[in-house]
Amino acid sequence: LTVVIPAYNEVNRIGPTLASYSEYLLGNRQSYFSSVQILVIDDGSTDGTAKWIESKCIKGVDCESLPTNQGKGAAVAFGVQQVKKEGL
């Protein structure tokens, strides 16, 4: 299972979002989901989101950044191209 999370100027919300997804997908549910990838795509944020993601990435969470804001659809499409696990 892969969850793609697009993020644009989310520095104040990305921490709680990742904590929630991580707890649910990587915590107690690990036995249910045999293979999990959480993929955060920073969409050219200007508020420090990319820097926060790079400094705080945790086990089971992959982080990529687009150089400029290209829109949510482009961030999701880029994320789908980065998927390493089966299932999306």
C-alpha positions, 0 to 999 in steps of 0.5 A: 500500500502506498499513500501519496500526500501532496503538500504545498505550504503545509509546514504548520500541518504536515507534522500532525498529518504524518503522525496520524498516517504513521500511527494508523498505517505503520503502527497497530495496522502493520500486520494488516498492511504487509507493505506500506509506503507513505510518500510526501511530495512537497509541491514547491512550498515557500514556507519551509515545508520542504526543509521541515520534511527533509529534517523530520522524515521518519522510517516508512516515510519517503519525501520528494520535492518539486522545484516549483509549485505545479499544482496538486494534480502534478504533485500526485502524478509525480508521487505515483511515478515514485511508488516503490510498493504494489498498491496505491 
